[in-house]
Structures are given as structure tokens and as C-alpha cells.
Amino acid sequence: MPHARSLLSLLDLPRPEIERLWLASAGWKDQRSRRRARFADRRVATIFDGPAFRTRLAFDTAIDAVGAHRVDLPVVLGEREPIEDTARILSSAVDAVVVRARDHQSVAALAAACDVPVINAMTDAGHPVEIFSEAFSVLERRGPIDDVVLTFVGDATNVLRSWCELTVGFELQVRHVCPPGHELDEDFLAVLAERGQRGSVTTTHDLAEGVEGADVLYTDAWPPAARKPGRRRAVFEPYRITTDVLDAAGPKSILMHVMPVRRGDEVTAEAFSDPRSVSLAAKRNLAPTHAAIVERALG
């Protein structure tokens, strides 16, 4: 079993815990220069398999903010030794592990074998720390998450899955707008229902229908095959967010992008630079929200 303070998915956090962490995030945001002397003897290992500009920067800043020491490890889980062996070494040397890997099962196996908390910094199954932060930004701008309608435009990515996980504890309405054949997996949706889902996840292939009345428009990069001329690109082009799409959503709607952004693909340059786009401003919350998550892991 993973450590009680591990964070592999937003389903690991009951609603009261998420709300407490958002409150802690606000505290870190207001007092970014404070340090926690009680964590001065703690070590946090960071393992990033693949690009991780924003997430790496956020965790580096967060670990420093809480007063702990970062140990950056150039490790690929399972490549040179069994994951269980890696877990045993980490458990005896550090107090928490932050890991990004493509395969979620590898991270889950590491957490199951570790005696210290493991934080998922992104896998193919989800991006919980990022969406915890993005939801905090929505909370700041739109009030309680229970009252929010969020329209996610694009492929059924790991980012979308993490947004959907929030519908278990909150009455958040997630609308997924995508080309046919790019819907969320039915087994995943069944898990949300089995967990007593309070909110909802709906799917439509009609962009105009999906964005109407949305509080938040959210998007992610297109699949690699759709980023170059060809059939897959033609399938996704009707789902590009433009200023006209923002207008159709309503006067109070905001635009967010997980980033990195590919202007001209999933969103036009004009829409991304529109005053209604808060993507860049929201990234300022990565460090304080990640500080709250690291603080929780260290106890």
C-alpha cells in the first residue's frame, strides 16, 4: 500500500483535504518568503523522466520554500533495476519522492514499495499536482468549484482525467468537447460513478454546444499526429479555440491552457493573448500550491 501521504491521483484526496490544501496554498502565496525550519533536515528526491519545465521549476521552488533539500536523480524507473529495489534505496535516504514518468503503473509500483510519500508529478494517467493548482486559480477567479462549468476542448488527455477526478468530491460540471473517437474511456468514467460522483462529466462533438455558458474554457496540445498536415489535423481543426469561440462562451468566461501552447493548433495566438486568457497568470500559483503539497508529504 502507498504511504498515507502519497498523492498519485486527485482521487486520493477527499474534499476536506483538498480544501485544506487550497487554504494552505493561499498562505504560501501570501508569504512566499517564509521557510519552515522543521523541514531543514528533510530531503525530497525528484525524478523527472522527460521534459518538465514548469513542474520542475514549481517543485524546486516549493521544496526550497518549505526549507527541505532537493536531491535530483537521473533515474528511469525500472530501467536498470526492479522498481522495488529503487524504492527500498529511496526509503532509506529521503523523506519524500516527486516523480514524473510516462507509465503510471511504474509510479504506482514505486509508491506501493516506498516507505515514504510519493507525489505524482505527471504520468500518462493524470497530472494531479497541475490540476490541483489550476483549480485553485479557478477558485480565486470564479468562486466555489461546485458552481463552475468547465469545458475542456481537445483529446482525452491525462490533464482532462485529473479535472474529471475533481467531480467526485465537488459538484463541478466538466464538459468534454472532442472529435469522435477521442472520448474518455468508459471504464474511467465508471470509476468516478462508483466513487459517489457529486459533479458530472459529459461529452459532445459540437463545439458551439459545449462552450455555451461555460465559466472556464480549458485546452491542451493536440496529439502529435494532428500537429502536422494530414487527416488527423483536419479532424482536430474544427476544435480550435478562437476569439469567436470565447465570445460564444459568454462575457464572463475565461480561457486556460495547461501549456506548453502551440499557437495556431489548439488555440489561436489572438485567443491566447486575449484579456480573457489567464493561462500565464495561473502558472504563478504553481509554486505556492506545490509548496502546500510538499508540506503535506513531509508531515
C-alpha positions as CSV (number, residue, x, y, z in Angstrom):
1,M,0.0,0.0,0.0
2,P,1.3,3.5,-0.8
3,H,2.1,5.8,2.1
4,A,-0.9,7.6,3.5
5,R,0.5,11.0,2.4
6,S,1.3,9.8,-1.2
7,L,-0.5,11.7,-4.0
8,L,-0.9,9.6,-7.1
9,S,-4.3,11.0,-8.2
10,L,-6.8,13.6,-7.1
11,L,-9.0,10.6,-6.1
12,D,-6.5,10.1,-3.2
13,L,-7.6,13.4,-1.6
14,P,-11.1,13.7,0.0
15,R,-12.8,17.0,-0.4
16,P,-11.9,18.4,3.0
17,E,-8.3,17.6,2.4
18,I,-8.3,19.4,-1.0
19,E,-10.0,22.4,0.6
20,R,-7.4,22.4,3.4
21,L,-4.6,22.3,0.9
22,W,-6.1,25.2,-1.1
23,L,-6.2,27.2,2.1
24,A,-2.5,26.3,2.7
25,S,-1.7,27.3,-0.8
26,A,-3.2,30.7,-0.2
27,G,-1.0,31.0,2.8
28,W,2.1,30.1,0.9
29,K,1.1,32.6,-1.8
30,D,0.8,35.4,0.7
31,Q,4.0,34.6,2.5
32,R,6.2,33.2,-0.3
33,S,9.5,34.1,1.5
34,R,8.7,32.1,4.7
35,R,10.7,29.0,5.4
36,R,9.9,26.0,7.7
37,A,12.8,25.3,10.0
38,R,11.2,22.0,11.0
39,F,11.9,20.7,7.4
40,A,15.6,21.7,7.4
41,D,16.7,18.1,7.9
42,R,14.3,16.7,5.3
43,R,15.3,15.5,1.8
44,V,13.0,15.3,-1.2
45,A,14.1,13.2,-4.2
46,T,12.9,14.5,-7.6
47,I,12.8,12.1,-10.6
48,F,11.8,13.6,-14.0
49,D,11.7,11.2,-16.9
50,G,11.1,13.6,-19.8
51,P,10.6,17.4,-20.2
52,A,9.2,19.2,-17.1
53,F,10.0,22.9,-17.3
54,R,7.0,24.3,-15.3
55,T,6.6,21.4,-13.0
56,R,10.3,21.1,-12.2
57,L,10.6,24.8,-11.5
58,A,7.5,24.7,-9.3
59,F,8.8,21.8,-7.2
60,D,12.3,23.2,-7.0
61,T,10.8,26.4,-5.7
62,A,8.4,24.6,-3.4
63,I,11.0,22.4,-1.8
64,D,13.2,25.4,-1.2
65,A,10.3,27.3,0.3
66,V,9.5,24.7,2.9
67,G,13.2,24.5,3.9
68,A,13.9,21.0,2.7
69,H,16.7,19.8,0.5
70,R,16.2,18.6,-3.1
71,V,18.0,15.5,-4.4
72,D,17.7,15.4,-8.2
73,L,18.1,11.9,-9.5
74,P,18.6,11.0,-13.2
75,V,16.6,7.7,-12.9
76,V,14.3,6.0,-15.3
77,L,12.0,3.7,-13.2
78,G,12.6,0.0,-14.0
79,E,15.4,0.6,-16.5
80,R,18.4,-0.6,-14.5
81,E,16.9,-2.5,-11.6
82,P,13.5,-3.6,-10.3
83,I,11.3,-0.7,-9.1
84,E,11.1,-2.4,-5.7
85,D,14.9,-2.1,-5.2
86,T,14.8,1.6,-6.2
87,A,12.0,2.1,-3.7
88,R,14.0,0.5,-0.9
89,I,17.0,2.7,-1.5
90,L,14.9,5.8,-1.7
91,S,13.0,4.9,1.5
92,S,16.3,4.8,3.5
93,A,17.7,8.0,2.0
94,V,14.9,10.6,1.6
95,D,11.7,11.7,3.2
96,A,9.5,12.0,0.1
97,V,9.8,11.4,-3.7
98,V,8.5,13.6,-6.5
99,V,8.3,11.6,-9.8
100,R,7.3,12.2,-13.3
101,A,7.2,9.1,-15.6
102,R,5.2,8.2,-18.7
103,D,3.9,4.9,-17.3
104,H,1.5,5.4,-14.4
105,Q,1.8,1.8,-13.3
106,S,5.6,2.3,-12.7
107,V,4.9,5.3,-10.4
108,A,2.1,3.3,-8.6
109,A,4.6,0.4,-8.1
110,L,7.2,2.8,-6.7
111,A,4.6,4.2,-4.3
112,A,3.5,0.8,-3.2
113,A,7.0,-0.3,-2.4
114,C,8.2,3.0,-0.8
115,D,8.0,3.7,3.0
116,V,7.9,7.4,2.2
117,P,5.3,9.5,0.4
118,V,5.4,9.6,-3.4
119,I,4.0,12.6,-5.4
120,N,2.9,12.0,-9.0
121,A,4.3,14.9,-11.0
122,M,2.6,13.6,-14.1
123,T,2.0,10.3,-15.8
124,D,0.0,9.1,-18.8
125,A,-3.0,8.6,-16.4
126,G,-3.1,12.1,-14.8
127,H,-1.5,15.3,-13.8
128,P,-2.9,15.8,-10.3
129,V,-0.5,18.5,-9.0
130,E,-1.0,20.7,-12.1
131,I,-4.8,20.5,-11.9
132,F,-4.8,21.0,-8.2
133,S,-3.1,24.3,-8.9
134,E,-5.3,25.2,-11.9
135,A,-8.4,24.5,-9.8
136,F,-7.0,26.8,-7.2
137,S,-6.7,29.5,-9.8
138,V,-10.3,28.9,-10.9
139,L,-11.4,29.2,-7.3
140,E,-9.7,32.6,-7.0
141,R,-11.5,33.9,-10.1
142,R,-14.8,32.1,-10.1
143,G,-15.5,31.2,-6.5
144,P,-16.5,27.7,-5.3
145,I,-15.7,24.9,-7.7
146,D,-19.2,23.5,-7.1
147,D,-20.6,26.4,-9.1
148,V,-18.2,26.0,-12.1
149,V,-18.9,24.7,-15.6
150,L,-15.6,23.8,-17.2
151,T,-15.4,23.0,-20.9
152,F,-12.3,21.0,-21.9
153,V,-11.7,21.2,-25.7
154,G,-9.5,18.5,-27.3
155,D,-8.3,15.0,-26.9
156,A,-8.9,12.9,-23.7
157,T,-5.6,13.7,-22.2
158,N,-4.2,13.0,-18.7
159,V,-5.0,16.6,-17.8
160,L,-8.7,16.1,-18.6
161,R,-8.7,12.9,-16.5
162,S,-7.4,14.9,-13.5
163,W,-10.1,17.6,-14.0
164,C,-12.7,14.8,-14.1
165,E,-11.4,13.4,-10.8
166,L,-12.4,16.6,-9.1
167,T,-16.1,15.8,-10.0
168,V,-16.1,13.1,-7.3
169,G,-15.8,15.5,-4.4
170,F,-17.2,18.6,-6.0
171,E,-20.3,19.5,-8.0
172,L,-18.1,20.6,-10.8
173,Q,-19.5,20.2,-14.3
174,V,-16.9,19.1,-16.8
175,R,-17.9,19.1,-20.5
176,H,-15.6,17.4,-22.9
177,V,-15.7,18.7,-26.5
178,C,-13.7,16.4,-28.9
179,P,-13.7,14.8,-32.3
180,P,-15.5,11.5,-32.5
181,G,-13.2,8.7,-31.3
182,H,-11.4,10.8,-28.8
183,E,-13.7,10.4,-25.8
184,L,-12.7,9.4,-22.3
185,D,-12.5,5.7,-21.5
186,E,-15.8,4.3,-20.2
187,D,-14.0,2.3,-17.5
188,F,-12.5,5.5,-16.1
189,L,-16.0,7.2,-16.1
190,A,-17.4,4.1,-14.3
191,V,-14.8,4.5,-11.6
192,L,-15.9,8.1,-11.0
193,A,-19.5,7.0,-10.7
194,E,-18.5,4.2,-8.3
195,R,-16.8,6.7,-6.0
196,G,-20.0,8.6,-5.4
197,Q,-19.5,11.3,-8.0
198,R,-21.2,14.6,-7.0
199,G,-20.5,16.5,-10.2
200,S,-20.8,15.4,-13.8
201,V,-18.8,14.6,-17.0
202,T,-20.5,14.9,-20.3
203,T,-19.2,14.6,-23.9
204,T,-20.2,16.4,-27.1
205,H,-18.7,16.7,-30.5
206,D,-20.4,20.1,-31.1
207,L,-18.0,22.9,-30.1
208,A,-20.7,25.6,-30.1
209,E,-22.9,23.4,-27.8
210,G,-20.0,22.6,-25.5
211,V,-18.8,26.1,-24.9
212,E,-22.1,27.9,-24.4
213,G,-22.4,29.2,-20.9
214,A,-19.0,27.8,-19.7
215,D,-17.2,29.5,-16.9
216,V,-13.9,28.1,-18.0
217,L,-12.6,27.0,-21.4
218,Y,-9.6,24.7,-20.9
219,T,-7.4,23.1,-23.6
220,D,-4.3,21.1,-24.1
221,A,-2.0,20.4,-27.0
222,W,-3.3,18.3,-29.9
223,P,-1.9,14.7,-30.3
224,P,1.5,14.7,-32.2
225,A,-0.1,13.3,-35.4
226,A,-2.5,16.3,-35.5
227,R,0.3,18.9,-35.3
228,K,1.4,18.3,-38.9
229,P,-0.7,18.4,-42.2
230,G,-2.8,15.4,-42.8
231,R,-6.0,13.6,-41.9
232,R,-5.6,13.8,-38.2
233,R,-5.0,17.5,-38.3
234,A,-8.1,18.0,-40.4
235,V,-10.1,16.1,-37.7
236,F,-9.0,18.5,-34.9
237,E,-9.1,21.8,-36.8
238,P,-12.8,22.4,-36.1
239,Y,-12.0,22.3,-32.4
240,R,-9.5,25.2,-32.4
241,I,-10.3,27.9,-29.8
242,T,-10.5,31.3,-31.4
243,T,-11.7,34.7,-30.1
244,D,-15.1,33.9,-31.7
245,V,-15.3,30.8,-29.6
246,L,-14.5,32.8,-26.5
247,D,-17.3,35.2,-27.5
248,A,-19.7,32.3,-27.9
249,A,-18.9,31.0,-24.4
250,G,-20.2,34.2,-22.8
251,P,-18.9,37.5,-21.4
252,K,-17.7,36.1,-18.1
253,S,-15.8,33.0,-19.5
254,I,-12.1,32.7,-19.0
255,L,-9.6,30.7,-21.1
256,M,-6.9,28.4,-19.6
257,H,-4.3,26.2,-21.2
258,V,-2.1,23.6,-19.4
259,M,0.9,24.7,-21.5
260,P,3.1,24.4,-23.4
261,V,0.9,26.1,-26.0
262,R,1.0,25.6,-29.8
263,R,-0.5,28.8,-31.2
264,G,-2.3,28.1,-34.4
265,D,-3.2,24.5,-33.4
266,E,-5.5,24.1,-30.3
267,V,-5.7,27.8,-29.8
268,T,-5.1,30.9,-32.0
269,A,-2.4,33.4,-31.0
270,E,-5.2,36.1,-30.7
271,A,-7.2,34.0,-28.3
272,F,-4.3,33.0,-26.1
273,S,-3.3,36.7,-25.8
274,D,-6.9,37.9,-25.2
275,P,-7.5,39.5,-21.8
276,R,-9.9,36.6,-21.1
277,S,-6.9,34.2,-21.2
278,V,-5.5,33.7,-17.8
279,S,-3.2,30.8,-18.6
280,L,0.1,32.6,-17.8
281,A,-1.3,34.3,-14.7
282,A,-2.5,31.0,-13.4
283,K,1.0,29.5,-13.6
284,R,2.1,31.9,-10.8
285,N,0.1,29.6,-8.5
286,L,2.2,26.5,-9.3
287,A,4.9,27.3,-6.7
288,P,2.6,28.0,-3.7
289,T,0.2,25.1,-4.5
290,H,3.2,22.7,-4.9
291,A,4.6,24.0,-1.6
292,A,1.3,23.0,0.1
293,I,1.6,19.6,-1.4
294,V,5.2,19.1,-0.4
295,E,4.4,20.3,3.1
296,R,1.7,17.7,3.4
297,A,4.0,15.0,2.2
298,L,6.6,15.9,4.8
299,G,4.0,15.9,7.5
